[in-house]
Amino acid sequence: MGIPLTCQGEVQAPRKGASLYVELWVTDEFGNRARFKLKRRCPLWVLFEAYCSRRKLTGDMKFLFAGREVSPLDTPEVLNMSDVDSLIALPQHCLVV
């Protein structure tokens, strides 16, 4: 099970009926998967840094969700992510066709 990732400045309560946390999968270009659990209103840069640290990656990475590049300032709540959703991690120089 993934370690819950938290971010500073979390003051708002979650939506009624919604879980405070969301579990997301990150898949690399080789099909390897990693699971992360973070707060719905936490910026995704927290997940990005944890993923790169866990995989010992130092180069620039880009992350895709639903075929679009994700901003590090986006949150799972803004992107309407759920527990079954997955991000794709690619080196910055990769082309997506």
Buried (B, 14 or more C-beta within 10 A) or exposed (E): EBEEBEBEEEEEEBEEEEEEBBBBBBBBEEEEEBEBBBBBBBBBBBBBEBBBEEBEBEEEBBBBBEEEEBEEEBBBBEBEBEEEBBBBBBEEEEEEE
